[in-house]
Amino acid sequence: PAHDYLHAVRVLKFAENFPDIGQDIDVLRAAAVFHDLITSPKGGSSPEEETKQTILYIEKLLNELDFSREKFERVSQAIIQSSAHAVFTKGDSPENKEAFILYTADKLDQSGVTAIMRYFASGGHRNRSFYKPADPVNKTGRKLEDSEYEYTVDALLFRMKKIQENMWYKAAKQTIEARNRFFFHDFISELEQEIEEQKNNPIAPWLERGGVATGMRVFDEAGR
């Protein structure tokens, strides 16, 4: 669900509502709809490889839709330049207009409540635990780059901040900042409170007698 058809539709709507900066609307629509067409579970293809596979897959499709070679190349550039691999891993910024708009639209869909739902859906797909039991909301200041794919809350803490810092379109940045206040304040505070309440549950000492790690191992071995 994190990269499904509805995600593509939301990104498309964001992209279509972007102010006119001379973008090719056909290129933009194709890039928005197909940018996450091929994704893999954890341990599968790398994000860079997924992007390459997506471009190979849509080449024939866009040719059948009478896209010129030039437009196909622009669609490819938009998908590559707006990817998380290009921006977050390589440190590049989108160069062509459609890539800039696609990046902005895609990251708008990774903010606020929508981001929370998407990340927990992705976490389930990747068999992640919700949070690190000993440090659920990273009060210790761990380097989340090293563990973002191990715990979903860590992934949210890392990515939502990263996206907010790497948003160059002012209006979108303001929207993301406003949406993310819910996560960084309300959601995190409520999560901390509920975890603290669980510690006061009379059954908790019995469950934790063998240690959280032991309990998690038992469930993993049982195929849960």
Contacts in CASP RR format, 6 or more apart in sequence:
PFRMAT RR
TARGET T0000
AUTHOR 0000-0000-0000
METHOD contacts of the structure
MODEL  1
PAHDYLHAVRVLKFAENFPDIGQDIDVLRAAAVFHDLITSPKGGSSPEEE
TKQTILYIEKLLNELDFSREKFERVSQAIIQSSAHAVFTKGDSPENKEAF
ILYTADKLDQSGVTAIMRYFASGGHRNRSFYKPADPVNKTGRKLEDSEYE
YTVDALLFRMKKIQENMWYKAAKQTIEARNRFFFHDFISELEQEIEEQKN
NPIAPWLERGGVATGMRVFDEAGR
1 7 0 8 1.000
1 117 0 8 1.000
1 118 0 8 1.000
1 121 0 8 1.000
2 118 0 8 1.000
2 119 0 8 1.000
2 121 0 8 1.000
2 122 0 8 1.000
2 125 0 8 1.000
3 36 0 8 1.000
3 39 0 8 1.000
3 122 0 8 1.000
7 36 0 8 1.000
7 109 0 8 1.000
7 118 0 8 1.000
8 32 0 8 1.000
8 33 0 8 1.000
8 34 0 8 1.000
8 35 0 8 1.000
8 36 0 8 1.000
10 109 0 8 1.000
10 114 0 8 1.000
11 32 0 8 1.000
11 33 0 8 1.000
11 35 0 8 1.000
11 102 0 8 1.000
11 105 0 8 1.000
11 106 0 8 1.000
11 108 0 8 1.000
11 109 0 8 1.000
12 29 0 8 1.000
12 32 0 8 1.000
12 33 0 8 1.000
12 105 0 8 1.000
14 104 0 8 1.000
14 105 0 8 1.000
14 108 0 8 1.000
14 109 0 8 1.000
15 28 0 8 1.000
15 29 0 8 1.000
15 32 0 8 1.000
15 101 0 8 1.000
15 102 0 8 1.000
15 104 0 8 1.000
15 105 0 8 1.000
16 25 0 8 1.000
16 28 0 8 1.000
16 29 0 8 1.000
16 32 0 8 1.000
18 101 0 8 1.000
18 104 0 8 1.000
18 105 0 8 1.000
21 97 0 8 1.000
21 100 0 8 1.000
21 101 0 8 1.000
22 97 0 8 1.000
23 97 0 8 1.000
23 98 0 8 1.000
23 101 0 8 1.000
24 71 0 8 1.000
24 74 0 8 1.000
24 97 0 8 1.000
24 98 0 8 1.000
26 67 0 8 1.000
26 71 0 8 1.000
27 71 0 8 1.000
27 74 0 8 1.000
27 75 0 8 1.000
27 78 0 8 1.000
27 98 0 8 1.000
28 78 0 8 1.000
28 98 0 8 1.000
28 101 0 8 1.000
28 102 0 8 1.000
30 58 0 8 1.000
30 62 0 8 1.000
30 65 0 8 1.000
30 67 0 8 1.000
30 71 0 8 1.000
30 75 0 8 1.000
31 74 0 8 1.000
31 75 0 8 1.000
31 78 0 8 1.000
31 79 0 8 1.000
31 82 0 8 1.000
31 98 0 8 1.000
31 99 0 8 1.000
31 102 0 8 1.000
32 102 0 8 1.000
32 105 0 8 1.000
34 54 0 8 1.000
34 58 0 8 1.000
34 61 0 8 1.000
34 75 0 8 1.000
34 79 0 8 1.000
35 54 0 8 1.000
35 78 0 8 1.000
35 79 0 8 1.000
35 82 0 8 1.000
35 83 0 8 1.000
35 102 0 8 1.000
35 106 0 8 1.000
36 54 0 8 1.000
37 54 0 8 1.000
37 57 0 8 1.000
37 58 0 8 1.000
38 45 0 8 1.000
38 50 0 8 1.000
38 53 0 8 1.000
38 54 0 8 1.000
38 57 0 8 1.000
39 50 0 8 1.000
40 50 0 8 1.000
41 125 0 8 1.000
41 126 0 8 1.000
42 125 0 8 1.000
42 126 0 8 1.000
42 127 0 8 1.000
42 149 0 8 1.000
45 53 0 8 1.000
46 85 0 8 1.000
47 83 0 8 1.000
47 84 0 8 1.000
47 85 0 8 1.000
47 89 0 8 1.000
48 83 0 8 1.000
48 85 0 8 1.000
51 79 0 8 1.000
51 80 0 8 1.000
51 83 0 8 1.000
51 85 0 8 1.000
54 79 0 8 1.000
55 76 0 8 1.000
55 79 0 8 1.000
55 80 0 8 1.000
58 75 0 8 1.000
59 72 0 8 1.000
62 71 0 8 1.000
62 72 0 8 1.000
62 75 0 8 1.000
63 72 0 8 1.000
67 75 0 8 1.000
74 96 0 8 1.000
74 98 0 8 1.000
75 98 0 8 1.000
77 95 0 8 1.000
77 96 0 8 1.000
77 98 0 8 1.000
77 99 0 8 1.000
78 94 0 8 1.000
78 96 0 8 1.000
78 98 0 8 1.000
78 99 0 8 1.000
78 102 0 8 1.000
79 99 0 8 1.000
79 102 0 8 1.000
80 86 0 8 1.000
80 99 0 8 1.000
81 92 0 8 1.000
81 94 0 8 1.000
81 95 0 8 1.000
81 96 0 8 1.000
81 99 0 8 1.000
81 103 0 8 1.000
82 94 0 8 1.000
82 99 0 8 1.000
82 100 0 8 1.000
82 102 0 8 1.000
82 103 0 8 1.000
82 106 0 8 1.000
86 92 0 8 1.000
86 94 0 8 1.000
87 93 0 8 1.000
87 94 0 8 1.000
87 103 0 8 1.000
87 166 0 8 1.000
88 162 0 8 1.000
88 166 0 8 1.000
93 168 0 8 1.000
94 100 0 8 1.000
94 102 0 8 1.000
94 103 0 8 1.000
100 168 0 8 1.000
100 169 0 8 1.000
104 167 0 8 1.000
104 168 0 8 1.000
104 169 0 8 1.000
104 172 0 8 1.000
107 163 0 8 1.000
107 166 0 8 1.000
107 167 0 8 1.000
107 172 0 8 1.000
107 176 0 8 1.000
108 172 0 8 1.000
108 175 0 8 1.000
108 176 0 8 1.000
109 115 0 8 1.000
109 118 0 8 1.000
110 118 0 8 1.000
110 159 0 8 1.000
110 160 0 8 1.000
110 163 0 8 1.000
111 160 0 8 1.000
111 163 0 8 1.000
111 164 0 8 1.000
111 175 0 8 1.000
111 176 0 8 1.000
111 179 0 8 1.000
111 180 0 8 1.000
112 160 0 8 1.000
112 176 0 8 1.000
112 179 0 8 1.000
112 180 0 8 1.000
112 182 0 8 1.000
112 183 0 8 1.000
113 179 0 8 1.000
113 182 0 8 1.000
115 156 0 8 1.000
115 159 0 8 1.000
115 160 0 8 1.000
115 179 0 8 1.000
115 180 0 8 1.000
115 183 0 8 1.000
116 156 0 8 1.000
116 183 0 8 1.000
116 187 0 8 1.000
119 152 0 8 1.000
119 155 0 8 1.000
119 156 0 8 1.000
119 159 0 8 1.000
120 130 0 8 1.000
120 152 0 8 1.000
122 152 0 8 1.000
122 155 0 8 1.000
123 152 0 8 1.000
123 155 0 8 1.000
124 152 0 8 1.000
126 149 0 8 1.000
128 149 0 8 1.000
128 150 0 8 1.000
128 151 0 8 1.000
128 152 0 8 1.000
128 155 0 8 1.000
129 150 0 8 1.000
129 151 0 8 1.000
129 152 0 8 1.000
129 216 0 8 1.000
130 151 0 8 1.000
130 152 0 8 1.000
130 153 0 8 1.000
131 137 0 8 1.000
131 151 0 8 1.000
131 152 0 8 1.000
131 153 0 8 1.000
131 154 0 8 1.000
131 191 0 8 1.000
131 195 0 8 1.000
132 138 0 8 1.000
132 142 0 8 1.000
132 147 0 8 1.000
132 150 0 8 1.000
132 151 0 8 1.000
132 153 0 8 1.000
132 154 0 8 1.000
133 212 0 8 1.000
133 216 0 8 1.000
134 212 0 8 1.000
135 142 0 8 1.000
136 153 0 8 1.000
136 191 0 8 1.000
136 192 0 8 1.000
136 195 0 8 1.000
137 153 0 8 1.000
137 157 0 8 1.000
137 188 0 8 1.000
137 191 0 8 1.000
137 192 0 8 1.000
138 144 0 8 1.000
138 153 0 8 1.000
138 154 0 8 1.000
138 157 0 8 1.000
142 154 0 8 1.000
144 154 0 8 1.000
144 155 0 8 1.000
144 157 0 8 1.000
144 158 0 8 1.000
145 158 0 8 1.000
147 154 0 8 1.000
148 154 0 8 1.000
148 155 0 8 1.000
148 158 0 8 1.000
148 159 0 8 1.000
149 155 0 8 1.000
153 191 0 8 1.000
156 183 0 8 1.000
160 180 0 8 1.000
160 183 0 8 1.000
160 184 0 8 1.000
163 176 0 8 1.000
164 173 0 8 1.000
164 176 0 8 1.000
164 177 0 8 1.000
164 180 0 8 1.000
167 173 0 8 1.000
167 176 0 8 1.000
198 204 0 8 1.000
207 215 0 8 1.000
END
